[in-house]
Amino acid sequence: MEIRRRKMACIILNSLIGGALSALVCFAQSSPASHPAGKSAAQSSSASASAQASSPEKVVLKVGEAKVTKADIDYLIGSLSPQVQKAVALRGRKPVGDEYAMMLLLSQKAQSDHLDASSDFQRKIALEKLQLLAQEEYRHMTESINVSPDEISAYYSAHKGEYEEAQLREFVIRKKAADSKAGATGLPVAEAKARLAAIQKAIESGTDLKQVAKQFDVPNVVMVNPQPVTVRKGEMLPALDKAAFELKDNQFSQPVETAQALVLLQMVKHQQADLQAVSSQIEDSLRQQKLKTALDDLKAKANIWMDPDYFKTSESSSGESAATPATPTHP
């Protein structure tokens, strides 16, 4: 939501300020940070503290009768990208003032040319206001939602299957397409399967995993990592996820073919993600659920009507004829 608000704050200024501040950014990147000649670091720090202590309502820019306060410029600078903010901090606010003044000049001329009186302009302003208000309310609703530790614990207990984890070893061989050119990286599917079978046999016979890796690993072709990785159910490709979580401890999967490789999985052990490790994820999920419920409730209580002849559903998206709209519930 903040992104949209910042976009509105700079909707005109960004197009104007780009040239001057782009040069400022490049200059800041290519030059070391330094204080103006003749001033010590302590003096600069003191001047900065003095500027920050001034009243937000202090007028810092005038264009004709228009007055711009320190708060206006500070808000604008806070709406710029971190990179530009850093450049402003290093090199001063003068380019910002120059471009803000130009924005005011152009806006004043637009008013004198009555460009703000056009219906399209008025619709644009009204739409922007609607969007800003809607986004502010969305932010307000989001921030008003509370999720208690008891709710998080209850959700975790009811959805433990979602937080099942596995420690897996992965053995990956890059595939070579049947029609690939000579010298292409990878192995043909049949050869890749045979190599994976040999790796599995070596491990099952008790060969040290580091020795297996040394024997079979081929950079960018055969990847043998003796260290297990921890994955959560649902994180991998569906085919790999299904193959992995059907395995028992120490069991190997059948080779799983993906778009670019063949993968052999060995289940080291199943485990459950700790509540503390997933509590923030659960909290976010519950917050989104509560927000959706609140939005659905808001919509259900509103008296919304749409002209069925204008707001038609296309046949391609609904599978139903757009020629038979639902009977309106509001005249």
PyMOL commands that set and color helices and strands:
alter all, ss='L'
color gray80, all
select helices_A, chain A and resi 2-9+13-30+41-53+70-79+82-91+94-112+115-117+119-144+149-158+160-163+189-204+209-216+238-245+275-301+315-318
alter helices_A, ss='H'
color red, helices_A
select strands_A, chain A and resi 59-63+66-69+164-174+222-224+229-232+256-257+261-272
alter strands_A, ss='S'
color yellow, strands_A
deselect
rebuild
show_as cartoon
